[in-house]
Amino acid sequence: AEMQRMASPSRAVTIPDNMPHPSHELFELVQQFDAFPNGVTSIPKQLQGTSFFPAGVGLLVEKRGTELPRFPVGGIMVLAHDWGTVGDFELYEKEDEERLTNPTWRNMLPFFQQAGIRTSDCFFTNFFVGLRTGKSSVGVFPGAKDPVYVMTCQRLLAKQIDRQRPRLVLVLGAYVPKLIASMSDDLKPWERFDSFKAIDQQSLASFRNVNLRDSDHEFSVASLVHPCYRQRNVRNRRWKNFEGDAAEVNLVKELLA
């Protein structure tokens, strides 16, 4: 385990044959969830194609059924809000091949190229565990006001961070910053996160040397607009002397450097 923590994100990490892949290992923790708030249900199984954790493996997979890519220890964690609905899950199961054409992937991948991020260095995950039982995957997640459930999701996220030991966490959208603010004194300013405009005015778009409580691992964190609404919302971003798309691109580049 210590060797995996120290491994360069650009090099493959060898996992012994008798050891589960880290993504599968983390999904075993997801399966221990036995209580969900109204409007949320359990994830029946882990999808093996390209998809955000926990419903998916959280890695870019070239073809379903093939060996999973290495787990990017020391790389980048991409943290979104939630996976989606039961209907979304059932639809994904029926697809025969990977289609990175939904708005999240379609807008996120070109941004990563601009910022110099390799997808092989990324673990894609969500804060909330479970699937929405309603028809819409937009808006506040059901159970977001359930403090016990939120704390349980925080604990699982802390275990993911401990397992991956990322050097950078990219937080997508305006909902997640408040949800993780209480996990670290370094993120406490995000408890007042109301809009990207407000945090940009206060120079709170990113933090360096963040520690979760009871952890010795340090990493950087940046807040980005959600890829689904990138064209509409990124034009309002401001960072140093940059505006719009250039603000987020250069913010991430500096943290990576």
Accessible surface in RSA format (square Angstrom, percent):
REM  Atomic radii and reference values for relative SASA: ProtOr
REM  Chains: A
REM  Algorithm: Lee & Richards
REM  Probe-radius: 1.40
REM  Slices: 20
REM RES _ NUM      All-atoms   Total-Side   Main-Chain    Non-polar    All polar
REM                ABS   REL    ABS   REL    ABS   REL    ABS   REL    ABS   REL
RES ALA A   1    95.12  87.5  50.75  78.3  44.37 100.9  53.45  75.3  41.67 110.4
RES GLU A   2   106.29  61.0 102.66  77.7   3.63   8.7  60.91 117.8  45.38  37.0
RES MET A   3   167.42  86.7 156.73 103.7  10.69  25.4 120.83 102.7  46.58  61.7
RES GLN A   4    22.04  12.3  21.15  15.5   0.88   2.1  10.70  22.8  11.33   8.6
RES ARG A   5    79.84  33.5  67.74  34.5  12.10  28.8   9.74  13.3  70.10  42.5
RES MET A   6   150.78  78.1 123.48  81.7  27.30  65.0 102.01  86.7  48.77  64.6
RES ALA A   7    28.02  25.8  14.14  21.8  13.89  31.6  23.94  33.7   4.09  10.8
RES SER A   8    45.39  38.4  35.42  47.3   9.97  23.0  30.23  64.4  15.16  21.2
RES PRO A   9    26.70  19.5  26.35  24.0   0.35   1.3  26.70  22.0   0.00   0.0
RES SER A  10    63.21  53.4  35.16  46.9  28.05  64.6  19.10  40.7  44.11  61.8
RES ARG A  11   170.81  71.7 166.24  84.7   4.57  10.9  48.12  65.8 122.69  74.4
RES ALA A  12    83.81  77.1  56.90  87.8  26.91  61.2  56.90  80.1  26.91  71.3
RES VAL A  13    18.50  12.2   6.47   5.9  12.03  29.0   9.62   8.4   8.87  24.1
RES THR A  14   124.10  88.3 101.07 102.5  23.03  54.9  74.36  99.9  49.74  75.2
RES ILE A  15    36.40  20.7  17.98  13.4  18.42  44.4  17.98  12.9  18.42  50.0
RES PRO A  16    74.15  54.0  62.94  57.4  11.21  40.8  73.11  60.4   1.04   6.5
RES ASP A  17   158.51 111.0 119.32 118.8  39.19  92.7  45.03 106.0 113.47 113.2
RES ASN A  18   132.86  91.6  96.98  93.7  35.88  86.4  47.87 115.2  84.99  82.2
RES MET A  19    95.67  49.5  84.53  55.9  11.15  26.5  56.85  48.3  38.82  51.4
RES PRO A  20    57.60  42.0  43.97  40.1  13.62  49.5  55.75  46.0   1.85  11.5
RES HIS A  21    24.70  13.5  19.33  13.4   5.37  13.7  20.18  20.8   4.52   5.3
RES PRO A  22     1.06   0.8   1.06   1.0   0.00   0.0   1.06   0.9   0.00   0.0
RES SER A  23     0.00   0.0   0.00   0.0   0.00   0.0   0.00   0.0   0.00   0.0
RES HIS A  24    64.06  35.0  61.78  42.9   2.28   5.8  46.27  47.7  17.79  20.7
RES GLU A  25    53.88  30.9  52.04  39.4   1.83   4.4  22.15  42.9  31.72  25.9
RES LEU A  26     4.63   2.6   4.63   3.3   0.00   0.0   4.63   3.2   0.00   0.0
RES PHE A  27    12.28   6.1  12.28   7.6   0.00   0.0  12.28   7.4   0.00   0.0
RES GLU A  28    92.65  53.2  89.49  67.7   3.16   7.5  30.29  58.6  62.36  50.9
RES LEU A  29    50.53  28.1  47.68  34.1   2.85   7.2  47.68  33.5   2.85   7.7
RES VAL A  30     6.96   4.6   4.18   3.8   2.78   6.7   4.18   3.6   2.78   7.5
RES GLN A  31   112.74  63.0  80.06  58.5  32.68  77.8  30.18  64.2  82.56  62.6
RES GLN A  32   127.54  71.3 103.24  75.5  24.30  57.8  45.83  97.5  81.71  62.0
RES PHE A  33    30.49  15.3  13.02   8.1  17.47  45.5  19.58  11.9  10.91  31.2
RES ASP A  34   136.66  95.7  99.56  99.1  37.10  87.7  40.25  94.7  96.40  96.1
RES ALA A  35    74.82  68.8  59.01  91.1  15.81  36.0  64.78  91.2  10.04  26.6
RES PHE A  36    54.59  27.3  20.47  12.7  34.12  88.8  22.46  13.6  32.13  92.0
RES PRO A  37    21.58  15.7   9.00   8.2  12.59  45.7  19.06  15.7   2.53  15.7
RES ASN A  38   147.34 101.6 129.26 124.9  18.08  43.5  38.99  93.8 108.34 104.7
RES GLY A  39    30.32  37.4   0.00   N/A  30.32  37.4  17.96  49.3  12.36  27.7
RES VAL A  40    11.48   7.6   0.00   0.0  11.48  27.7   0.00   0.0  11.48  31.1
RES THR A  41    47.52  33.8  45.19  45.8   2.32   5.5  18.83  25.3  28.68  43.4
RES SER A  42    56.03  47.3  51.89  69.2   4.15   9.6  22.26  47.4  33.77  47.3
RES ILE A  43    12.70   7.2   0.07   0.1  12.63  30.4   0.07   0.1  12.63  34.3
RES PRO A  44    90.56  66.0  58.27  53.1  32.29 117.4  68.29  56.4  22.27 138.4
RES LYS A  45   106.21  51.8 105.17  64.5   1.04   2.5  57.67  51.9  48.54  51.7
RES GLN A  46    17.26   9.7   6.98   5.1  10.28  24.5   4.97  10.6  12.28   9.3
RES LEU A  47     8.36   4.7   5.94   4.3   2.42   6.1   8.36   5.9   0.00   0.0
RES GLN A  48    71.32  39.9  64.41  47.1   6.91  16.4  48.45 103.1  22.87  17.3
RES GLY A  49     0.09   0.1   0.00   N/A   0.09   0.1   0.00   0.0   0.09   0.2
RES THR A  50     5.28   3.8   0.82   0.8   4.47  10.6   0.00   0.0   5.28   8.0
RES SER A  51     7.45   6.3   5.13   6.9   2.31   5.3   2.31   4.9   5.14   7.2
RES PHE A  52    16.62   8.3  15.60   9.7   1.02   2.7  15.60   9.5   1.02   2.9
RES PHE A  53     0.08   0.0   0.08   0.0   0.00   0.0   0.08   0.0   0.00   0.0
RES PRO A  54     1.53   1.1   1.53   1.4   0.00   0.0   1.53   1.3   0.00   0.0
RES ALA A  55     0.00   0.0   0.00   0.0   0.00   0.0   0.00   0.0   0.00   0.0
RES GLY A  56     0.00   0.0   0.00   N/A   0.00   0.0   0.00   0.0   0.00   0.0
RES VAL A  57     0.00   0.0   0.00   0.0   0.00   0.0   0.00   0.0   0.00   0.0
RES GLY A  58     0.08   0.1   0.00   N/A   0.08   0.1   0.08   0.2   0.00   0.0
RES LEU A  59     5.61   3.1   4.91   3.5   0.70   1.8   4.95   3.5   0.66   1.8
RES LEU A  60    51.76  28.8  39.80  28.5  11.96  30.1  40.10  28.2  11.66  31.4
RES VAL A  61     5.93   3.9   1.39   1.3   4.55  11.0   1.96   1.7   3.97  10.8
RES GLU A  62   173.93  99.9 141.68 107.2  32.25  76.8  63.09 122.0 110.84  90.5
RES LYS A  63   142.36  69.4 140.65  86.3   1.71   4.1  84.84  76.4  57.51  61.3
RES ARG A  64    57.68  24.2  43.52  22.2  14.15  33.7  31.87  43.6  25.81  15.6
RES GLY A  65    77.85  96.0   0.00   N/A  77.85  96.0  40.84 112.1  37.01  82.9
RES THR A  66    71.07  50.6  53.75  54.5  17.32  41.3  55.89  75.1  15.18  23.0
RES GLU A  67   165.28  94.9 134.44 101.7  30.84  73.4  59.33 114.8 105.94  86.5
RES LEU A  68    25.12  14.0  11.44   8.2  13.69  34.4  11.44   8.0  13.69  36.8
RES PRO A  69    48.73  35.5  36.19  33.0  12.54  45.6  48.70  40.2   0.03   0.2
RES ARG A  70    43.06  18.1  28.82  14.7  14.24  33.9  23.00  31.4  20.06  12.2
RES PHE A  71     0.84   0.4   0.84   0.5   0.01   0.0   0.84   0.5   0.01   0.0
RES PRO A  72     0.00   0.0   0.00   0.0   0.00   0.0   0.00   0.0   0.00   0.0
RES VAL A  73     1.11   0.7   0.66   0.6   0.45   1.1   0.66   0.6   0.45   1.2
RES GLY A  74    13.55  16.7   0.00   N/A  13.55  16.7  10.95  30.0   2.60   5.8
RES GLY A  75     0.00   0.0   0.00   N/A   0.00   0.0   0.00   0.0   0.00   0.0
RES ILE A  76     1.67   1.0   1.67   1.2   0.00   0.0   1.67   1.2   0.00   0.0
RES MET A  77     0.00   0.0   0.00   0.0   0.00   0.0   0.00   0.0   0.00   0.0
RES VAL A  78     0.00   0.0   0.00   0.0   0.00   0.0   0.00   0.0   0.00   0.0
RES LEU A  79     1.32   0.7   1.32   0.9   0.00   0.0   1.32   0.9   0.00   0.0
RES ALA A  80     6.89   6.3   6.89  10.6   0.00   0.0   6.89   9.7   0.00   0.0
RES HIS A  81    18.16   9.9  17.72  12.3   0.43   1.1  11.76  12.1   6.39   7.4
RES ASP A  82    21.09  14.8   4.09   4.1  17.00  40.2   0.00   0.0  21.09  21.0
RES TRP A  83    41.26  16.6  18.07   8.7  23.19  54.4  16.84   9.0  24.42  39.6
RES GLY A  84     2.12   2.6   0.00   N/A   2.12   2.6   2.12   5.8   0.00   0.0
RES THR A  85     4.45   3.2   4.45   4.5   0.00   0.0   1.00   1.3   3.45   5.2
RES VAL A  86    45.46  29.9  45.41  41.1   0.05   0.1  45.41  39.5   0.05   0.1
RES GLY A  87    42.68  52.6   0.00   N/A  42.68  52.6  32.88  90.2   9.80  21.9
RES ASP A  88    58.41  40.9  53.04  52.8   5.37  12.7  16.18  38.1  42.23  42.1
RES PHE A  89     3.18   1.6   3.18   2.0   0.00   0.0   3.18   1.9   0.00   0.0
RES GLU A  90    89.33  51.3  88.55  67.0   0.78   1.9  24.87  48.1  64.47  52.6
RES LEU A  91   115.57  64.4 113.14  80.9   2.43   6.1 114.88  80.7   0.70   1.9
RES TYR A  92    32.22  15.0  29.94  17.0   2.27   5.9  31.91  24.0   0.31   0.4
RES GLU A  93    72.21  41.5  47.90  36.2  24.32  57.9  15.51  30.0  56.71  46.3
RES LYS A  94   161.94  79.0 135.97  83.4  25.97  61.8  87.53  78.8  74.41  79.3
RES GLU A  95    52.94  30.4  43.23  32.7   9.71  23.1  14.44  27.9  38.50  31.4
RES ASP A  96   131.37  92.0 102.44 102.0  28.93  68.4  32.68  76.9  98.69  98.4
RES GLU A  97   103.13  59.2  99.13  75.0   4.00   9.5  28.26  54.7  74.87  61.1
RES GLU A  98    37.39  21.5  15.52  11.7  21.88  52.1  14.22  27.5  23.17  18.9
RES ARG A  99   120.03  50.4 100.57  51.3  19.47  46.4  38.29  52.3  81.75  49.5
RES LEU A 100    53.84  30.0  38.64  27.6  15.20  38.2  39.07  27.4  14.77  39.7
RES THR A 101    89.80  63.9  85.57  86.8   4.23  10.1  66.47  89.3  23.33  35.3
RES ASN A 102    70.57  48.7  63.62  61.5   6.95  16.7  36.52  87.9  34.05  32.9
RES PRO A 103    56.18  40.9  56.18  51.2   0.00   0.0  56.18  46.4   0.00   0.0
RES THR A 104    22.99  16.4  22.92  23.2   0.07   0.2  10.73  14.4  12.26  18.5
RES TRP A 105    11.57   4.6  11.57   5.6   0.00   0.0   1.55   0.8  10.02  16.3
RES ARG A 106   130.93  55.0 121.21  61.8   9.72  23.2  59.13  80.8  71.81  43.5
RES ASN A 107    18.39  12.7  13.17  12.7   5.22  12.6   2.72   6.5  15.67  15.1
RES MET A 108     3.26   1.7   1.98   1.3   1.28   3.1   3.26   2.8   0.00   0.0
RES LEU A 109    40.32  22.5  39.25  28.1   1.07   2.7  39.34  27.6   0.98   2.6
RES PRO A 110    68.16  49.7  65.70  59.9   2.46   9.0  66.53  54.9   1.63  10.1
RES PHE A 111     6.75   3.4   5.72   3.5   1.03   2.7   6.07   3.7   0.68   1.9
RES PHE A 112     2.19   1.1   2.19   1.4   0.00   0.0   2.19   1.3   0.00   0.0
RES GLN A 113   149.28  83.5 125.39  91.6  23.89  56.9  42.22  89.9 107.06  81.2
RES GLN A 114    92.20  51.6  75.56  55.2  16.64  39.6  38.53  82.0  53.67  40.7
RES ALA A 115     2.92   2.7   0.00   0.0   2.92   6.6   0.00   0.0   2.92   7.7
RES GLY A 116    58.85  72.6   0.00   N/A  58.85  72.6  35.12  96.4  23.74  53.2
RES ILE A 117    11.40   6.5   0.00   0.0  11.40  27.5   1.69   1.2   9.71  26.3
RES ARG A 118   125.32  52.6 118.95  60.6   6.37  15.2  63.60  86.9  61.72  37.4
RES THR A 119    34.56  24.6  29.64  30.0   4.92  11.7  11.51  15.5  23.05  34.9
RES SER A 120    64.64  54.6  50.32  67.2  14.32  33.0  48.36 103.0  16.28  22.8
RES ASP A 121     5.09   3.6   5.09   5.1   0.00   0.0   0.04   0.1   5.06   5.0
RES CYS A 122     0.90   0.7   0.00   0.0   0.90   2.1   0.00   0.0   0.90   1.0
RES PHE A 123     0.00   0.0   0.00   0.0   0.00   0.0   0.00   0.0   0.00   0.0
RES PHE A 124     0.47   0.2   0.47   0.3   0.00   0.0   0.47   0.3   0.00   0.0
RES THR A 125     0.00   0.0   0.00   0.0   0.00   0.0   0.00   0.0   0.00   0.0
RES ASN A 126     3.10   2.1   1.31   1.3   1.79   4.3   0.00   0.0   3.10   3.0
RES PHE A 127     2.07   1.0   0.00   0.0   2.07   5.4   0.01   0.0   2.06   5.9
RES PHE A 128     0.29   0.1   0.05   0.0   0.24   0.6   0.05   0.0   0.24   0.7
RES VAL A 129     1.33   0.9   1.33   1.2   0.00   0.0   1.33   1.2   0.00   0.0
RES GLY A 130     0.51   0.6   0.00   N/A   0.51   0.6   0.08   0.2   0.43   1.0
RES LEU A 131     1.63   0.9   1.63   1.2   0.00   0.0   1.63   1.1   0.00   0.0
RES ARG A 132    10.56   4.4  10.56   5.4   0.00   0.0   2.66   3.6   7.90   4.8
RES THR A 133    77.76  55.3  49.29  50.0  28.47  67.8  36.30  48.8  41.46  62.7
RES GLY A 134    44.39  54.7   0.00   N/A  44.39  54.7  36.87 101.2   7.52  16.8
RES LYS A 135   212.55 103.7 177.12 108.7  35.42  84.3 125.60 113.1  86.94  92.6
RES SER A 136    66.02  55.8  53.74  71.7  12.28  28.3  48.66 103.6  17.36  24.3
RES SER A 137    52.90  44.7  36.06  48.1  16.84  38.8   7.07  15.1  45.83  64.2
RES VAL A 138   101.49  66.8  84.98  76.9  16.52  39.8  88.45  76.9  13.04  35.4
RES GLY A 139    25.39  31.3   0.00   N/A  25.39  31.3  19.24  52.8   6.16  13.8
RES VAL A 140    89.60  59.0  72.33  65.5  17.27  41.6  72.33  62.8  17.27  46.8
RES PHE A 141     1.88   0.9   0.00   0.0   1.88   4.9   0.00   0.0   1.88   5.4
RES PRO A 142    41.33  30.1  28.64  26.1  12.69  46.1  41.33  34.1   0.00   0.0
RES GLY A 143    17.30  21.3   0.00   N/A  17.30  21.3   6.36  17.5  10.94  24.5
RES ALA A 144    25.31  23.3  11.18  17.3  14.13  32.1  11.18  15.7  14.13  37.4
RES LYS A 145   195.16  95.2 166.94 102.4  28.21  67.2 117.88 106.1  77.28  82.3
RES ASP A 146    50.22  35.2  44.42  44.2   5.80  13.7  14.76  34.7  35.46  35.4
RES PRO A 147    96.38  70.2  87.66  79.9   8.72  31.7  94.70  78.2   1.68  10.4
RES VAL A 148   111.00  73.0 109.34  99.0   1.65   4.0 110.67  96.2   0.33   0.9
RES TYR A 149    10.15   4.7   6.21   3.5   3.94  10.2   9.83   7.4   0.31   0.4
RES VAL A 150    20.13  13.2  20.13  18.2   0.00   0.0  20.13  17.5   0.00   0.0
RES MET A 151   103.72  53.7 103.30  68.4   0.42   1.0  72.43  61.6  31.29  41.5
RES THR A 152    35.81  25.5  35.06  35.5   0.76   1.8  27.24  36.6   8.58  13.0
RES CYS A 153     0.55   0.4   0.00   0.0   0.55   1.3   0.00   0.0   0.55   0.6
RES GLN A 154    25.02  14.0  24.68  18.0   0.34   0.8   5.47  11.6  19.56  14.8
RES ARG A 155   131.32  55.1 128.31  65.4   3.02   7.2  63.36  86.6  67.97  41.2
RES LEU A 156     7.89   4.4   5.54   4.0   2.34   5.9   7.25   5.1   0.63   1.7
RES LEU A 157     2.68   1.5   2.58   1.8   0.10   0.3   2.58   1.8   0.10   0.3
RES ALA A 158    34.42  31.6  30.43  47.0   3.99   9.1  30.90  43.5   3.51   9.3
RES LYS A 159   110.01  53.7 105.25  64.6   4.75  11.3  54.75  49.3  55.26  58.9
RES GLN A 160     2.35   1.3   2.35   1.7   0.00   0.0   0.00   0.0   2.35   1.8
RES ILE A 161     8.58   4.9   8.58   6.4   0.00   0.0   8.58   6.2   0.00   0.0
RES ASP A 162    70.66  49.5  67.31  67.0   3.35   7.9  18.61  43.8  52.05  51.9
RES ARG A 163    46.73  19.6  43.02  21.9   3.71   8.8  25.85  35.3  20.88  12.7
RES GLN A 164     0.00   0.0   0.00   0.0   0.00   0.0   0.00   0.0   0.00   0.0
RES ARG A 165    43.17  18.1  40.39  20.6   2.79   6.6   1.67   2.3  41.50  25.2
RES PRO A 166     0.00   0.0   0.00   0.0   0.00   0.0   0.00   0.0   0.00   0.0
RES ARG A 167    95.41  40.1  85.93  43.8   9.48  22.6  58.24  79.6  37.17  22.5
RES LEU A 168     1.37   0.8   1.37   1.0   0.00   0.0   1.37   1.0   0.00   0.0
RES VAL A 169     3.25   2.1   3.25   2.9   0.00   0.0   3.25   2.8   0.00   0.0
RES LEU A 170     0.00   0.0   0.00   0.0   0.00   0.0   0.00   0.0   0.00   0.0
RES VAL A 171     0.00   0.0   0.00   0.0   0.00   0.0   0.00   0.0   0.00   0.0
RES LEU A 172     4.08   2.3   3.45   2.5   0.63   1.6   3.45   2.4   0.63   1.7
RES GLY A 173     7.66   9.4   0.00   N/A   7.66   9.4   7.66  21.0   0.00   0.0
RES ALA A 174    47.10  43.3  35.26  54.4  11.85  26.9  35.26  49.6  11.85  31.4
RES TYR A 175   102.25  47.7  95.30  54.2   6.94  18.1  73.09  54.9  29.16  35.9
RES VAL A 176     0.26   0.2   0.26   0.2   0.00   0.0   0.26   0.2   0.00   0.0
RES PRO A 177     0.00   0.0   0.00   0.0   0.00   0.0   0.00   0.0   0.00   0.0
RES LYS A 178    99.47  48.5  84.84  52.1  14.63  34.8  41.90  37.7  57.57  61.3
RES LEU A 179    26.02  14.5  22.35  16.0   3.67   9.2  25.42  17.9   0.60   1.6
RES ILE A 180     7.13   4.1   7.13   5.3   0.00   0.0   7.13   5.1   0.00   0.0
RES ALA A 181     0.91   0.8   0.17   0.3   0.74   1.7   0.17   0.2   0.74   1.9
RES SER A 182    56.44  47.7  47.00  62.7   9.44  21.7  38.43  81.8  18.01  25.2
RES MET A 183    19.43  10.1  10.68   7.1   8.75  20.8  16.56  14.1   2.87   3.8
RES SER A 184     0.29   0.2   0.07   0.1   0.21   0.5   0.02   0.0   0.27   0.4
RES ASP A 185    99.72  69.8  85.82  85.4  13.90  32.9  32.29  76.0  67.43  67.2
RES ASP A 186    56.85  39.8  45.58  45.4  11.27  26.6  11.84  27.9  45.01  44.9
RES LEU A 187     2.97   1.7   2.97   2.1   0.00   0.0   2.97   2.1   0.00   0.0
RES LYS A 188   108.67  53.0 108.18  66.4   0.49   1.2  76.79  69.1  31.87  34.0
RES PRO A 189    36.76  26.8  33.20  30.3   3.56  12.9  34.06  28.1   2.71  16.8
RES TRP A 190     0.08   0.0   0.01   0.0   0.07   0.2   0.08   0.0   0.00   0.0
RES GLU A 191    78.30  45.0  60.16  45.5  18.14  43.2  24.89  48.2  53.41  43.6
RES ARG A 192   152.47  64.0 137.91  70.3  14.55  34.6  76.49 104.5  75.98  46.0
RES PHE A 193     5.51   2.8   0.80   0.5   4.71  12.2   1.61   1.0   3.90  11.2
RES ASP A 194   112.92  79.1  81.17  80.8  31.75  75.1  29.36  69.1  83.56  83.3
RES SER A 195    44.62  37.7  41.03  54.8   3.59   8.3  35.90  76.5   8.72  12.2
RES PHE A 196    29.10  14.6  27.07  16.8   2.03   5.3  27.07  16.4   2.03   5.8
RES LYS A 197   135.06  65.9 131.29  80.6   3.77   9.0  74.19  66.8  60.87  64.8
RES ALA A 198    27.69  25.5  25.94  40.0   1.74   4.0  27.39  38.6   0.30   0.8
RES ILE A 199     3.20   1.8   3.20   2.4   0.00   0.0   3.20   2.3   0.00   0.0
RES ASP A 200    17.71  12.4   2.45   2.4  15.26  36.1   4.14   9.7  13.58  13.5
RES GLN A 201   132.44  74.1  94.39  69.0  38.05  90.6  42.48  90.4  89.96  68.2
RES GLN A 202    97.47  54.5  74.89  54.7  22.57  53.7  40.08  85.3  57.39  43.5
RES SER A 203    96.94  81.9  70.91  94.6  26.03  60.0  42.96  91.5  53.98  75.6
RES LEU A 204    31.03  17.3  30.99  22.2   0.03   0.1  31.03  21.8   0.00   0.0
RES ALA A 205     3.86   3.6   2.78   4.3   1.08   2.5   2.78   3.9   1.08   2.9
RES SER A 206    28.95  24.5  16.51  22.0  12.44  28.7   0.00   0.0  28.95  40.6
RES PHE A 207    30.68  15.3  25.12  15.6   5.56  14.5  30.68  18.6   0.00   0.0
RES ARG A 208   119.42  50.1 100.02  51.0  19.40  46.2  47.57  65.0  71.85  43.5
RES ASN A 209    94.39  65.1  85.39  82.5   9.00  21.7  19.16  46.1  75.23  72.7
RES VAL A 210     0.00   0.0   0.00   0.0   0.00   0.0   0.00   0.0   0.00   0.0
RES ASN A 211    43.02  29.7  39.39  38.1   3.62   8.7  19.43  46.8  23.59  22.8
RES LEU A 212    13.31   7.4  10.88   7.8   2.44   6.1  10.89   7.6   2.42   6.5
RES ARG A 213   123.83  52.0 101.93  52.0  21.90  52.1  69.18  94.5  54.65  33.1
RES ASP A 214   160.19 112.2 105.79 105.3  54.40 128.6  45.48 107.0 114.71 114.4
RES SER A 215    40.43  34.2  19.84  26.5  20.58  47.4  22.08  47.0  18.34  25.7
RES ASP A 216   123.21  86.3  94.40  94.0  28.81  68.1  47.37 111.5  75.84  75.6
RES HIS A 217    22.50  12.3  20.85  14.5   1.65   4.2  15.26  15.7   7.24   8.4
RES GLU A 218    91.22  52.4  74.87  56.6  16.35  38.9  22.28  43.1  68.94  56.3
RES PHE A 219     9.83   4.9   3.89   2.4   5.94  15.5   9.83   6.0   0.00   0.0
RES SER A 220    13.12  11.1  12.83  17.1   0.30   0.7   0.53   1.1  12.59  17.6
RES VAL A 221     1.06   0.7   1.06   1.0   0.00   0.0   1.06   0.9   0.00   0.0
RES ALA A 222     0.00   0.0   0.00   0.0   0.00   0.0   0.00   0.0   0.00   0.0
RES SER A 223     0.00   0.0   0.00   0.0   0.00   0.0   0.00   0.0   0.00   0.0
RES LEU A 224     2.99   1.7   2.99   2.1   0.00   0.0   2.99   2.1   0.00   0.0
RES VAL A 225     2.15   1.4   0.71   0.6   1.44   3.5   0.72   0.6   1.42   3.9
RES HIS A 226    41.32  22.6  39.34  27.3   1.99   5.1  23.96  24.7  17.37  20.2
RES PRO A 227     5.41   3.9   5.18   4.7   0.23   0.9   5.41   4.5   0.00   0.0
RES CYS A 228    44.45  33.6  27.43  30.6  17.02  40.0   4.30  10.9  40.15  43.3
RES TYR A 229    81.43  38.0  77.25  44.0   4.18  10.9  66.14  49.7  15.29  18.8
RES ARG A 230    16.64   7.0  16.64   8.5   0.00   0.0   9.37  12.8   7.27   4.4
RES GLN A 231   128.04  71.6 112.31  82.1  15.73  37.4  70.75 150.6  57.29  43.5
RES ARG A 232   141.83  59.6 134.92  68.8   6.91  16.5  61.24  83.7  80.59  48.8
RES ASN A 233    50.03  34.5  48.10  46.5   1.92   4.6   8.41  20.2  41.62  40.2
RES VAL A 234    12.19   8.0  12.19  11.0   0.00   0.0  12.19  10.6   0.00   0.0
RES ARG A 235   156.24  65.6 144.46  73.6  11.78  28.1  51.65  70.6 104.58  63.4
RES ASN A 236    85.70  59.1  78.62  76.0   7.08  17.0  20.09  48.3  65.61  63.4
RES ARG A 237     4.65   2.0   4.65   2.4   0.00   0.0   1.39   1.9   3.26   2.0
RES ARG A 238   106.17  44.6 103.36  52.7   2.82   6.7  47.50  64.9  58.67  35.6
RES TRP A 239    36.92  14.8  32.28  15.6   4.65  10.9  24.55  13.1  12.38  20.1
RES LYS A 240   141.32  68.9  93.50  57.4  47.81 113.8  79.61  71.7  61.70  65.7
RES ASN A 241   149.61 103.2 117.71 113.7  31.91  76.8  33.50  80.6 116.12 112.2
RES PHE A 242    75.92  38.0  73.30  45.4   2.62   6.8  75.03  45.5   0.89   2.5
RES GLU A 243   112.49  64.6  98.85  74.8  13.64  32.5  26.06  50.4  86.42  70.6
RES GLY A 244     8.97  11.1   0.00   N/A   8.97  11.1   8.96  24.6   0.01   0.0
RES ASP A 245    47.73  33.4  42.76  42.6   4.97  11.8  28.89  68.0  18.85  18.8
RES ALA A 246    42.10  38.7  36.19  55.8   5.91  13.5  40.08  56.4   2.02   5.3
RES ALA A 247     1.16   1.1   1.01   1.6   0.15   0.3   1.15   1.6   0.01   0.0
RES GLU A 248     1.14   0.7   0.96   0.7   0.18   0.4   1.14   2.2   0.00   0.0
RES VAL A 249    11.09   7.3  11.09  10.0   0.00   0.0  11.09   9.6   0.00   0.0
RES ASN A 250    38.39  26.5  36.36  35.1   2.03   4.9   2.44   5.9  35.95  34.7
RES LEU A 251     2.63   1.5   2.63   1.9   0.00   0.0   2.63   1.8   0.00   0.0
RES VAL A 252     0.00   0.0   0.00   0.0   0.00   0.0   0.00   0.0   0.00   0.0
RES LYS A 253    97.43  47.5  91.85  56.4   5.58  13.3  44.27  39.8  53.16  56.6
RES GLU A 254    65.59  37.7  57.96  43.9   7.63  18.2  28.74  55.6  36.85  30.1
RES LEU A 255    18.31  10.2   3.64   2.6  14.67  36.9   3.64   2.6  14.67  39.5
RES LEU A 256    46.32  25.8  20.22  14.5  26.09  65.6  21.76  15.3  24.56  66.1
RES ALA A 257   118.61 109.1  49.18  75.9  69.43 157.9  74.39 104.8  44.22 117.1
END  Absolute sums over single chains surface
CHAIN  1 A    12839.8      10368.6       2471.2       6705.6       6134.2
END  Absolute sums over all chains
TOTAL         12839.8      10368.6       2471.2       6705.6       6134.2
